[in-house]
Amino acid sequence: MLTPLLLFGLGSAFRDMISAILQPIYWAVSGIIVLAHKLWSPLFGADSGLTWVLSIVTLTVVIRTLLIPLFVKQINSARSMQLIQPKAKALQDKYGHDRERLGQETMKLYREEGVNPAASCLPLLLQMPIFLALFRVLEGIAHNPDPIVRGHFFKTNPDLVISLRNADFLGASLSGRFLPLGQGFGATQIMALVLMLTMTAVLFIQQLQLMQKNMPPEALTGPMAQQQKMMLYMFPIMYLFGGVAIPIGVLIYWMTTNLWTLGQQYILIHNNPTPNTPAYVDWQERMRAKGKDPEKIEADRRAKRLRRVSTGSTGGATAATLVDDETTDAKPTVQRQGVNRQTVRKTADGKQQTVNRQQPVRQTRNTRKKK
């Protein structure tokens, strides 16, 4: 009997913690939507569904504009990860028998090349709380029989809560969703279906653009290529199944952010493609047509990135030493700090004798096993 009560208590505490974390995001989301609503109201009316749609689109534009530096970092990190794959594979072949050494050398390679594997996840991780906050705000407004108001600016403007609750766009309720079919199949379900299909198509094109234009041939073979192909078809299917329970307003936000990502990705691939890809060949031709040297531009970009890595050390740590590719074939050595000890002893004839002792060099577990 204590176990269900304990689980219920833990679940309640977890929900309270998530709610406390989302409070600042509720504040920001409600503030941006209310401000955008005031800007669009003189043009289309305060209670117009188009006003609320443009307010949600404005929220998307503001959020994505703030995330542009992180998105650029994400693309550059993914690009750098693809470029160092030959070196990473060489380390795998060389130190595959020693997992500890392999991990150390891989992290060293990341530091030298200025690569941060976690950077590719940052924009997605930062968007998820915003998506969840908008979902909760619209879900609360659509709650029956009485709305659950979330967000400071909606709480202080109850008339806007009623307006958004009753707003519709092309006959579809912005707070409604595809399921459940309480009033049958109508404009809300049609709008939800159109939005789900649209954002699914945009995501498919986005993944296809990345695979066909900005991935080298070696990345299109092997286990990683199979995972990319699975993602190409799996994520759109997940969109379709997940979209049936999401309010129309959140689907509008989701579709707008997918369109934004598609355009942003095209611009970055067009101007900064990954070497040894079709997009890179096209970029080289454009640069030569403009009288520029693509090799020099690429070398300058690499030098700039390495300078940023060398000056980006924190807490007094020294910068990572850049090693030429020619030295990678040499056998690496690990310098360990030795400990010398001196002991003064008396000999049989009463004289003092100094004995020097040196701590033996440490060896890895694999090396000891081989002996």
Phi, psi and omega per residue, in radians:
M1 nan -0.531 -3.113
L2 -1.268 -0.521 -3.079
T3 -1.106 -0.867 3.094
P4 -1.057 -0.679 3.122
L5 -1.137 -0.690 3.118
L6 -1.134 -0.783 3.112
L7 -1.092 -0.706 3.116
F8 -1.096 -0.723 3.124
G9 -1.135 -0.726 3.106
L10 -1.140 -0.717 3.117
G11 -1.105 -0.714 3.114
S12 -1.142 -0.709 3.113
A13 -1.139 -0.674 3.119
F14 -1.139 -0.733 3.115
R15 -1.122 -0.688 3.109
D16 -1.125 -0.649 3.137
M17 -1.170 -0.775 3.113
I18 -1.094 -0.712 3.115
S19 -1.085 -0.727 3.124
A20 -1.135 -0.663 3.121
I21 -1.158 -0.653 -3.069
L22 -1.415 -0.188 -3.099
Q23 -0.984 -0.840 3.090
P24 -1.075 -0.588 3.139
I25 -1.279 -0.656 3.011
Y26 -0.983 -0.782 3.140
W27 -1.025 -0.844 -3.094
A28 -1.178 -0.794 -3.118
V29 -1.093 -0.828 -3.141
S30 -1.125 -0.629 3.134
G31 -1.141 -0.773 -3.134
I32 -1.168 -0.734 -3.130
I33 -1.142 -0.771 -3.132
V34 -1.134 -0.727 3.106
L35 -1.109 -0.777 3.114
A36 -1.127 -0.643 3.109
H37 -1.071 -0.701 3.113
K38 -1.167 -0.546 3.133
L39 -1.295 -0.629 -3.093
W40 -1.563 -0.345 -3.080
S41 -1.010 -0.732 -3.141
P42 -1.079 -0.394 -3.102
L43 -1.543 -0.721 -3.012
F44 -2.134 -0.054 3.141
G45 1.744 2.560 -3.060
A46 -1.193 -0.559 -3.080
D47 -1.756 0.142 -3.119
S48 -1.280 2.423 3.071
G49 -1.121 -0.576 3.116
L50 -1.122 -0.621 3.094
T51 -1.074 -0.768 3.134
W52 -1.219 -0.627 3.083
V53 -1.090 -0.800 3.128
L54 -1.165 -0.518 3.082
S55 -1.163 -0.718 3.107
I56 -1.181 -0.693 3.085
V57 -1.098 -0.703 3.097
T58 -1.079 -0.725 3.064
L59 -1.002 -0.762 3.137
T60 -1.085 -0.792 -3.116
V61 -1.101 -0.741 3.131
V62 -1.094 -0.832 -3.109
I63 -1.103 -0.805 -3.103
R64 -1.207 -0.537 3.069
T65 -1.148 -0.720 3.107
L66 -1.154 -0.477 -3.102
L67 -1.592 0.041 -3.099
I68 -1.005 -0.814 3.130
P69 -1.030 -0.684 3.128
L70 -1.218 -0.610 3.119
F71 -1.163 -0.725 3.088
V72 -1.069 -0.723 3.103
K73 -1.115 -0.637 3.117
Q74 -1.108 -0.844 -3.129
I75 -1.111 -0.769 -3.139
N76 -1.140 -0.638 3.110
S77 -1.159 -0.772 3.092
A78 -1.090 -0.658 3.116
R79 -1.132 -0.784 3.135
S80 -1.151 -0.656 3.108
M81 -1.058 -0.681 3.112
Q82 -1.208 -0.622 -3.106
L83 -1.204 -0.570 -3.077
I84 -1.611 0.088 3.140
Q85 -1.013 -0.712 3.081
P86 -1.048 -0.711 3.115
K87 -1.189 -0.686 3.117
A88 -1.117 -0.670 3.114
K89 -1.178 -0.638 3.096
A90 -1.124 -0.688 3.074
L91 -1.137 -0.660 3.110
Q92 -1.090 -0.750 3.125
D93 -1.186 -0.570 -3.042
K94 -1.460 -0.674 -3.048
Y95 -2.070 0.378 -3.109
G96 -1.056 -0.452 -3.128
H97 -1.394 -0.261 -3.100
D98 -2.149 1.686 -3.048
R99 -1.137 -0.656 -3.139
E100 -1.115 -0.810 -3.139
R101 -1.165 -0.677 3.113
L102 -1.057 -0.762 3.118
G103 -1.099 -0.708 3.137
Q104 -1.136 -0.795 -3.114
E105 -1.192 -0.599 3.111
T106 -1.165 -0.767 3.093
M107 -1.113 -0.648 3.083
K108 -1.104 -0.723 3.095
L109 -1.085 -0.739 3.104
Y110 -1.040 -0.750 -3.135
R111 -1.138 -0.760 -3.100
E112 -1.157 -0.623 -3.107
E113 -1.583 -0.045 -3.139
G114 1.202 0.634 -3.083
V115 -1.833 2.344 3.063
N116 -2.159 1.784 -3.096
P117 -1.017 -0.539 -3.109
A118 -1.287 -0.278 -3.083
A119 -1.143 -0.475 -3.113
S120 -1.246 -0.269 -3.131
C121 -1.725 -0.232 -3.014
L122 -1.048 -0.875 -3.112
P123 -1.030 -0.710 3.139
L124 -1.147 -0.739 -3.127
L125 -1.148 -0.631 -3.140
L126 -1.298 -0.488 -3.139
Q127 -1.368 -0.474 -3.073
M128 -1.059 -0.783 3.086
P129 -1.086 -0.615 3.120
I130 -1.168 -0.758 3.104
F131 -1.073 -0.779 -3.139
L132 -1.131 -0.695 3.134
A133 -1.125 -0.774 3.115
L134 -1.118 -0.688 3.098
F135 -1.057 -0.785 -3.120
R136 -1.188 -0.632 3.126
V137 -1.126 -0.863 -3.130
L138 -1.216 -0.635 3.103
E139 -1.097 -0.719 3.120
G140 -1.146 -0.674 3.126
I141 -1.161 -0.608 -3.122
A142 -1.504 0.003 -3.085
H143 -1.126 2.394 3.130
N144 -1.956 2.530 0.036
P145 -1.456 -0.378 -3.123
D146 -2.005 2.452 3.141
P147 -1.209 2.623 3.019
I148 -1.865 1.825 -3.012
V149 -1.446 2.218 3.082
R150 -2.182 2.454 -3.118
G151 1.782 2.258 -3.044
H152 -0.998 -0.759 -3.011
F153 -1.305 -0.412 2.997
F154 -1.380 -0.603 3.116
K155 -1.155 -0.581 3.136
T156 -1.539 -0.065 3.100
N157 -2.292 1.269 -3.090
P158 -1.106 -0.437 3.107
D159 -1.147 -0.565 3.094
L160 -1.239 -0.558 3.081
V161 -1.088 -0.798 3.120
I162 -1.128 -0.707 -3.136
S163 -1.095 -0.815 3.140
L164 -1.186 -0.619 3.139
R165 -1.106 -0.616 -3.096
N166 -1.715 -0.031 -3.075
A167 -1.263 2.518 3.050
D168 -2.422 2.650 -3.141
F169 -2.211 2.042 -3.063
L170 0.967 0.654 3.097
G171 1.498 -0.085 -3.109
A172 -1.765 2.313 3.118
S173 -1.271 2.245 -3.120
L174 -1.184 -0.438 3.114
S175 -1.655 -0.025 3.121
G176 -1.516 3.013 -3.117
R177 -2.542 2.974 -3.070
F178 -1.123 -0.770 3.108
L179 -2.089 2.557 0.025
P180 -1.440 2.783 3.140
L181 -1.499 1.177 -3.093
G182 -1.163 -0.672 -3.132
Q183 -1.981 0.458 3.114
G184 1.483 -3.086 -3.121
F185 -1.515 1.972 -3.066
G186 -2.384 -2.679 -3.073
A187 -1.122 -0.618 3.138
T188 -1.116 -0.753 3.132
Q189 -1.173 -0.675 3.124
I190 -1.132 -0.775 3.118
M191 -1.093 -0.754 3.113
A192 -1.074 -0.721 3.141
L193 -1.136 -0.736 3.123
V194 -1.104 -0.775 -3.136
L195 -1.134 -0.734 3.137
M196 -1.117 -0.766 3.129
L197 -1.146 -0.671 -3.125
T198 -1.157 -0.867 -3.099
M199 -1.221 -0.484 3.053
T200 -1.171 -0.742 3.104
A201 -1.130 -0.707 3.131
V202 -1.114 -0.748 3.120
L203 -1.119 -0.704 3.120
F204 -1.087 -0.783 3.128
I205 -1.114 -0.671 3.136
Q206 -1.084 -0.829 3.122
Q207 -1.162 -0.688 -3.136
L208 -1.156 -0.690 3.099
Q209 -1.069 -0.726 -3.138
L210 -1.162 -0.716 -3.096
M211 -1.287 -0.709 -3.053
Q212 -1.428 -0.522 -3.020
K213 -1.834 -0.550 -2.926
N214 -2.227 0.482 3.056
M215 -2.216 2.290 3.134
P216 -1.191 2.813 -3.095
P217 -1.009 -0.655 -3.106
E218 -1.186 -0.400 3.118
A219 -1.382 -0.199 -3.120
L220 -1.657 0.156 3.099
T221 -2.238 2.709 3.099
G222 1.604 -3.004 -3.080
P223 -1.072 -0.666 -3.135
M224 -1.101 -0.664 3.119
A225 -1.145 -0.675 3.098
Q226 -1.105 -0.684 3.098
Q227 -1.136 -0.685 3.113
Q228 -1.104 -0.716 3.138
K229 -1.175 -0.651 3.084
M230 -1.110 -0.737 3.110
M231 -1.128 -0.588 -3.129
L232 -1.039 -0.597 -3.100
Y233 -1.838 -0.475 -3.069
M234 -1.268 -0.781 -3.078
F235 -1.099 -0.758 3.068
P236 -1.040 -0.669 3.112
I237 -1.140 -0.707 3.092
M238 -1.091 -0.637 3.078
Y239 -1.038 -0.788 -3.089
L240 -1.117 -0.762 -3.105
F241 -1.286 -0.625 -3.117
G242 -1.365 -0.455 -3.057
G243 -1.238 -0.320 -3.071
V244 -1.219 -0.336 -3.107
A245 -1.882 0.191 -3.064
I246 -1.874 2.364 3.120
P247 -1.034 2.681 -3.108
I248 -1.005 -0.720 -3.132
G249 -1.047 -0.687 3.116
V250 -1.245 -0.629 3.076
L251 -1.098 -0.632 3.085
I252 -1.118 -0.767 3.081
Y253 -1.053 -0.781 -3.100
W254 -1.111 -0.785 3.140
M255 -1.139 -0.711 -3.138
T256 -1.121 -0.733 3.141
T257 -1.198 -0.544 3.055
N258 -1.181 -0.723 3.083
L259 -1.110 -0.710 3.112
W260 -1.083 -0.793 -3.134
T261 -1.087 -0.697 3.128
L262 -1.082 -0.820 3.130
G263 -1.154 -0.721 -3.140
Q264 -1.145 -0.713 3.129
Q265 -1.129 -0.698 3.126
Y266 -1.083 -0.745 -3.119
I267 -1.117 -0.765 -3.126
L268 -1.191 -0.731 3.103
I269 -1.148 -0.620 -3.134
H270 -1.167 -0.630 -3.040
N271 -1.790 -0.390 -3.086
N272 -2.497 1.128 -3.074
P273 -1.344 2.879 3.075
T274 -1.348 2.318 3.103
P275 -0.980 2.664 3.121
N276 1.128 0.654 3.084
T277 -2.286 2.800 3.084
P278 -0.992 -0.669 3.129
A279 -1.145 -0.585 3.131
Y280 -1.211 -0.675 3.089
V281 -1.090 -0.769 3.101
D282 -1.096 -0.697 3.132
W283 -1.130 -0.710 3.102
Q284 -1.068 -0.725 3.130
E285 -1.133 -0.688 3.114
R286 -1.150 -0.712 3.133
M287 -1.146 -0.735 3.125
R288 -1.148 -0.641 3.099
A289 -1.122 -0.484 3.108
K290 -1.549 0.050 3.137
G291 1.410 0.365 -3.127
K292 -1.907 2.714 3.136
D293 -1.679 1.885 -3.112
P294 -1.109 -0.585 3.130
E295 -1.132 -0.707 3.137
K296 -1.173 -0.687 3.110
I297 -1.093 -0.750 -3.138
E298 -1.166 -0.679 3.109
A299 -1.141 -0.693 3.112
D300 -1.131 -0.684 3.112
R301 -1.113 -0.737 -3.136
R302 -1.153 -0.747 3.126
A303 -1.102 -0.678 3.120
K304 -1.135 -0.722 3.136
R305 -1.147 -0.714 -3.141
L306 -1.219 -0.587 3.065
R307 -1.140 -0.674 3.122
R308 -1.140 -0.629 3.103
V309 -1.198 -0.749 -3.083
S310 -1.170 -0.499 3.135
T311 -1.727 0.050 -3.070
G312 -1.695 0.230 3.116
S313 -1.232 2.542 -3.097
T314 -2.167 2.813 3.062
G315 1.126 0.472 3.091
G316 1.410 0.045 3.132
A317 -1.236 2.520 3.132
T318 -1.366 2.743 -3.108
A319 -1.269 2.718 3.117
A320 -1.179 2.391 -3.135
T321 -1.404 2.269 -3.120
L322 -1.516 2.229 -3.073
V323 -1.939 2.365 3.111
D324 -1.179 2.663 -3.136
D325 -1.108 -0.437 -3.083
E326 -1.198 -0.452 -3.079
T327 -1.507 -0.037 -3.086
T328 -1.272 -0.345 3.138
D329 -1.403 -0.334 -3.139
A330 -1.214 2.684 -3.124
K331 -1.256 2.093 -3.106
P332 -1.264 2.546 3.099
T333 -2.158 2.570 3.121
V334 -1.903 2.062 3.137
Q335 -1.486 2.107 3.113
R336 -1.981 2.520 -3.124
Q337 -1.321 2.035 3.127
G338 -1.429 2.732 3.138
V339 -2.072 2.015 3.103
N340 -1.747 2.308 3.138
R341 -2.148 2.458 3.123
Q342 -2.061 2.284 3.117
T343 -2.168 2.246 -3.135
V344 -1.705 2.143 3.136
R345 -2.194 2.749 3.066
K346 -1.739 2.352 3.107
T347 -1.461 3.117 -3.096
A348 -1.128 -0.524 -3.127
D349 -1.544 0.142 3.057
G350 1.594 -0.032 3.119
K351 -1.440 2.682 3.107
Q352 -1.554 2.417 3.130
Q353 -2.261 2.297 -3.134
T354 -1.700 2.188 -3.124
V355 -1.919 2.121 3.110
N356 -1.686 2.279 3.121
R357 -2.211 2.420 -3.128
Q358 -2.099 2.327 3.132
Q359 -1.153 2.340 -3.137
P360 -1.123 2.641 -3.137
V361 -1.207 2.358 3.125
R362 -1.236 2.582 3.103
Q363 -2.219 2.677 3.113
T364 -1.248 2.843 -3.131
R365 -1.108 -0.719 -3.141
N366 -1.095 -0.667 3.132
T367 -1.146 -0.725 3.120
R368 -1.122 -0.647 3.136
K369 -1.152 -0.631 -3.115
K370 -1.126 -0.533 3.105
K371 -1.281 nan nan
